[in-house]
Amino acid sequence: MEIASIFENITYSDKQPVVSVLINSPDLKEVRIAFKAGQVMREHKAGYPIVVAVVEGCIDFGVGQEHCVLQKGMLIALAANILHDLEARVDSIVRLSLNKADAIERAKNVME
């Protein structure tokens, strides 16, 4: 059993979103991404299905040419290999649920 809080020890950076691993269990990975307003995760894709949940704030979520505004409490599920990007309209916290086989480093590398 692992217990984590999405609201404890939140770190923001003026340079880029901050990726923090909350849970890394044998079956899944839960990641927090803390955005300052205007920060972007450039277009990327995951090799496995993902779920993105906005815990605080507001995110402009792009899938190809389509964009949707995800407000606090909203979730979006994507199949594997779908190009997407994120931009924070305000300071925001996002929860990213990953398949265990997916690499956390992949999410961190999107910002570099």
C-alpha positions as CSV (number, residue, x, y, z in Angstrom):
1,M,0.0,0.0,0.0
2,E,1.2,3.5,-0.9
3,I,-0.3,6.8,0.3
4,A,0.5,10.1,-1.2
5,S,-1.0,13.6,-1.2
6,I,-1.3,15.6,-4.4
7,F,-1.3,18.8,-2.3
8,E,1.8,18.3,-0.1
9,N,5.2,19.5,-1.1
10,I,4.2,21.2,-4.3
11,T,7.1,22.8,-6.2
12,Y,6.7,25.3,-9.0
13,S,9.5,26.5,-11.3
14,D,9.6,29.7,-13.3
15,K,11.3,27.8,-16.1
16,Q,9.1,24.8,-16.8
17,P,6.4,22.6,-15.3
18,V,7.6,20.4,-12.4
19,V,7.0,16.7,-12.6
20,S,6.8,14.7,-9.3
21,V,6.2,11.0,-8.9
22,L,3.5,10.5,-6.3
23,I,3.0,6.7,-6.5
24,N,5.1,4.1,-8.3
25,S,3.5,0.8,-7.4
26,P,3.9,-2.6,-9.2
27,D,0.7,-1.8,-11.2
28,L,0.6,1.9,-11.9
29,K,2.2,5.3,-11.7
30,E,0.7,8.5,-10.5
31,V,2.4,11.7,-11.3
32,R,1.8,15.4,-10.4
33,I,2.7,18.2,-12.8
34,A,2.7,21.7,-11.4
35,F,2.4,24.5,-13.9
36,K,2.8,28.2,-13.5
37,A,0.5,30.2,-15.7
38,G,1.6,30.2,-19.4
39,Q,3.9,27.1,-19.0
40,V,3.7,24.5,-21.8
41,M,4.3,20.8,-22.2
42,R,5.2,20.7,-25.9
43,E,3.6,18.2,-28.2
44,H,4.4,14.6,-27.3
45,K,2.8,11.2,-27.1
46,A,2.7,8.3,-24.7
47,G,3.3,4.7,-25.8
48,Y,0.5,3.6,-23.5
49,P,-3.0,4.9,-22.6
50,I,-3.0,7.8,-20.1
51,V,-5.5,9.8,-18.0
52,V,-4.9,13.4,-17.3
53,A,-6.9,15.1,-14.5
54,V,-6.9,18.8,-13.6
55,V,-6.8,19.1,-9.8
56,E,-6.4,22.9,-9.7
57,G,-6.5,25.6,-12.3
58,C,-7.2,25.4,-16.0
59,I,-5.4,23.7,-18.8
60,D,-5.6,24.2,-22.6
61,F,-5.3,20.6,-23.8
62,G,-4.5,20.1,-27.5
63,V,-4.9,17.0,-29.5
64,G,-3.7,17.6,-33.0
65,Q,-5.6,20.6,-34.3
66,E,-8.3,20.3,-31.6
67,H,-8.1,22.1,-28.3
68,C,-10.3,21.8,-25.2
69,V,-10.2,23.7,-22.0
70,L,-10.0,21.5,-19.0
71,Q,-11.2,23.1,-15.8
72,K,-10.6,21.9,-12.2
73,G,-12.1,18.4,-11.7
74,M,-12.1,17.5,-15.4
75,L,-10.4,14.4,-16.8
76,I,-9.3,13.4,-20.3
77,A,-8.3,9.8,-21.4
78,L,-6.1,9.3,-24.4
79,A,-5.2,6.1,-26.2
80,A,-1.6,5.2,-26.8
81,N,0.5,7.2,-29.4
82,I,-1.9,10.2,-29.6
83,L,0.0,13.5,-30.0
84,H,-1.0,16.1,-27.4
85,D,0.2,19.3,-25.7
86,L,-0.8,21.2,-22.6
87,E,-0.7,24.9,-21.7
88,A,-1.6,26.3,-18.3
89,R,-4.0,29.3,-18.4
90,V,-3.4,29.9,-14.7
91,D,-1.2,28.2,-12.1
92,S,-2.4,24.6,-12.3
93,I,-1.9,21.1,-10.9
94,V,-2.4,18.1,-13.1
95,R,-2.5,14.5,-12.1
96,L,-1.2,12.1,-14.8
97,S,-2.0,8.4,-14.5
98,L,0.4,6.2,-16.3
99,N,0.5,2.5,-17.2
100,K,3.2,0.7,-15.2
101,A,5.2,0.0,-18.4
102,D,5.3,3.7,-19.3
103,A,8.5,5.6,-18.3
104,I,8.2,8.6,-15.9
105,E,11.3,9.9,-17.5
106,R,9.3,10.3,-20.7
107,A,7.1,12.9,-19.1
108,K,10.1,14.7,-17.6
109,N,11.9,14.8,-20.9
110,V,9.0,16.6,-22.6
111,M,10.1,19.8,-20.7
112,E,13.7,19.6,-21.7
